Amino acid sequence: MPLYEYQCRSCGKTFEMLRRMKDADTELECPNCRSNNVERQFSTFAAGGCGTSGSRGFT
């Protein structure tokens, strides 16, 4: 399940939730103030790996 980031429009609290993709935009309650005025935030992800670029010799 993906981890989504949300922000409450009522209290401003930002929080994360593990949710199914199909449920990502369904109604959600803020854990801080219990408001349903919640918006999913645009999140980025990090990816790492090894390669042969650079002079450090990582493979």
C-alpha positions in Angstrom: 0.0 0.0 0.0 1.3 3.5 -0.8 1.9 6.1 1.8 0.0 9.3 1.1 0.5 12.8 2.6 -2.5 14.9 3.5 -3.1 18.3 5.0 -6.1 19.4 7.0 -7.6 22.7 5.7 -9.2 23.3 9.1 -6.2 23.1 11.5 -3.2 23.0 9.0 -1.9 19.7 10.4 0.1 17.5 7.8 -0.1 13.8 8.3 0.6 10.6 6.4 -1.6 7.6 5.9 -1.1 4.1 4.3 -4.1 3.7 1.9 -5.0 1.6 -1.1 -4.7 3.5 -4.4 -8.4 3.3 -5.0 -9.0 4.9 -1.6 -6.4 7.7 -1.9 -8.9 10.4 -2.5 -11.9 9.1 -0.5 -13.1 11.0 2.5 -10.6 11.0 5.4 -10.7 12.4 8.9 -7.9 14.6 10.3 -6.3 12.8 13.3 -5.7 16.1 15.0 -9.1 17.9 14.9 -11.4 15.2 13.4 -12.3 17.5 10.5 -13.2 16.0 7.1 -11.8 19.0 5.3 -8.6 17.2 4.2 -6.6 17.5 1.0 -4.1 15.1 -0.4 -0.7 16.7 -1.0 1.6 16.2 -3.9 4.5 14.1 -2.7 7.8 13.1 -4.2 9.7 9.9 -3.6 13.3 9.0 -3.3 15.0 6.3 -5.2 18.6 5.2 -4.8 20.8 2.8 -6.6 24.3 2.0 -7.7 25.8 2.7 -11.0 29.1 3.3 -12.7 28.9 7.1 -13.0 31.3 9.3 -11.2 34.8 8.6 -10.0 34.1 7.0 -6.6 34.1 3.5 -8.0 30.7 2.4 -6.8 29.2 -0.5 -8.8 
